[in-house]
Amino acid sequence: MKTEDIIKGEAQYILQTYGRPEFVLERGNGVYLFDMDGNRYLDFVSGLAVNALGYGDYEVLKAIEAQAAKLMHVSNLYHTIPSVQVAQRLVEHSFADRVFFCNSGTEAWEASLKFCRKWGNTTHDQPKNRLIAFENSFHGRTYGSISTTGQPKYHKGFEPLLPGIDFAQFNDLASVESLVTDQTCAILVEPVQAEGGIHAATGEFLAGLRHLCDEREMLLVFDEIQVGCGRLGSLWAYQQYEIEPDIMTLAKALGGGLPIGVALLRQKVADAIEAGDHAATFGANPVACAAATTVLDKLLEPGFIDGVREKGEHLIDRLQKLQQRWPEHITEVRGKGLIAGAVTSQPAADYLAAFRQRDILVATAGADVVRFLPPLVVERDRIDEAVDVFDEILRQGV
Ligand SMILES: Cc1ncc(COP(=O)(O)O)c(C=O)c1O
C-alpha cells in the first residue's frame, strides 16, 4: 500500500469528521514521527498531549507487552492487579481518596458530572443538581461534555443539550457568584483552558472558586485531562495553585498511548456513589492500567517534572522573544509548562502548513493560536529548533 491508497481509503470508508494533511504516519521514535514515504517530523503535538514520554518508550512498551501476554481484559466483574496498582499511585500522589476508571477524557468527564449530581441530589434535603461551567471551555464530545463546553461551535446541530447548566466568565469570580443558587451542586473548570486558546486561570480566581464551593456546599471539579500528568511542570495542575479540587479528571498522557480515563474523587463524593451507579466494560483495562502505572512511575522519577518546568520556561521565553521580534505577526504568547500558544494575526492553520513543509508538526487551539505541545521528554535543542523554524516562517511569510 502507498500513501495515496491510504488517503483514498480513508476518504472512501471513514466518516469524514476530521480534516487530515496528506501524509500517512507509520512509526515513531522519541520525539520524531515517520511517514510512509520515509519523511521524518519533529513532533510538537504529542498525539494531542498524549505522548508525554515520546514514541517507543522502552519501559512503557515492556509493561504493555508483559501485561498483554498475561491478561488483556476480563471486565469489571472481577478483581485485577494493574487497576489497584495504578489507583494506589493516583491516590497516594494526589488529593483524592478514590478513583473511577474509564477509557477516555470525555468518559471521565461524563462520570464526574454524574457523580456531582448524585452527590448533590442525595446528600441534601432539596434537589441540588445545577452545574456552573465556563465560557470558552472544552470538556469532550459526548452529550454531557458538549453541554458543559462553553463554545457554541460544538453545540450547533446537536441540540437539545443537557439541562441545568449555567455558564460564567473564566477568571471572573463575580460572574460565578451571580449564578450560584442553592440548587448549584458543582463548579466545573479547566485550570488552563487548552482547546479554548491556552488561557491559564489566575490563582486568585481558583482560590475564590474553592472558597465559594466551601461556603455554598458545592463541589469543585478540575478537568486536568490535557494539562495534568506533568504537562504544566507539576504532577497535577492544581498543585500550582495551592488549592485542591473535590473531583479531578485525567486521561490522555496517563495511558502512555493507550486509552484510559480516570475520575479522582474525595471520600465525601465517593460516599454518595453506590454499586451499579456507573460502569464501563473496558474501564480499568489491565493493559492500559499497566501502561499508566509505568507512566506515573516515570513522571515521578526525581528531576523529571523539574525538567518539564525548566524546558517550559525556555519554550515560553523563546516564543516571547519571537513575539518582540515579530509583533505584527504574533500578538500574544500564552502558556505554562510545556503547553504554549502563540496568538497569530493570520489564521493559525496557515502556520501549521508552513511548519509541516519544514518537517515539524504543531497544532492549533482555535482559529488564531498556534499550539506547541511537545512530548515532555523533548530536549532544549529541539525546542530551539522549533522556535527557529517559526522565526524562519515569520521572516519568509506564509
Ligand atoms: C480539557 C479536556 N477535556 C476533555 C477532553 C476530551 O478528551 P477525549 O478526547 O479523550 O474524550 C479533552 C480533549 O482534548 C480536553 O482537552
PDBQT file of the ligand as one rigid body, heavy atoms in Angstrom, charges set to zero:
ROOT
HETATM    1  C1  LIG A 401      -9.604  19.601  28.809  1.00  0.00    +0.000 C 
HETATM    2  C2  LIG A 401     -10.137  18.450  28.024  1.00  0.00    +0.000 A 
HETATM    3  N1  LIG A 401     -11.189  17.761  28.499  1.00  0.00    +0.000 NA
HETATM    4  C3  LIG A 401     -11.695  16.711  27.841  1.00  0.00    +0.000 A 
HETATM    5  C4  LIG A 401     -11.174  16.300  26.638  1.00  0.00    +0.000 A 
HETATM    6  C5  LIG A 401     -11.766  15.118  25.921  1.00  0.00    +0.000 C 
HETATM    7  O1  LIG A 401     -10.897  14.050  25.955  1.00  0.00    +0.000 OA
HETATM    8  P1  LIG A 401     -11.096  12.810  24.937  1.00  0.00    +0.000 P 
HETATM    9  O2  LIG A 401     -10.805  13.331  23.576  1.00  0.00    +0.000 OA
HETATM   10  O3  LIG A 401     -10.123  11.787  25.423  1.00  0.00    +0.000 OA
HETATM   11  O4  LIG A 401     -12.508  12.350  25.077  1.00  0.00    +0.000 OA
HETATM   12  C6  LIG A 401     -10.094  16.995  26.094  1.00  0.00    +0.000 A 
HETATM   13  C7  LIG A 401      -9.541  16.613  24.779  1.00  0.00    +0.000 C 
HETATM   14  O5  LIG A 401      -8.886  17.356  24.105  1.00  0.00    +0.000 OA
HETATM   15  C8  LIG A 401      -9.559  18.087  26.803  1.00  0.00    +0.000 A 
HETATM   16  O6  LIG A 401      -8.524  18.786  26.324  1.00  0.00    +0.000 OA
ENDROOT
TORSDOF 0
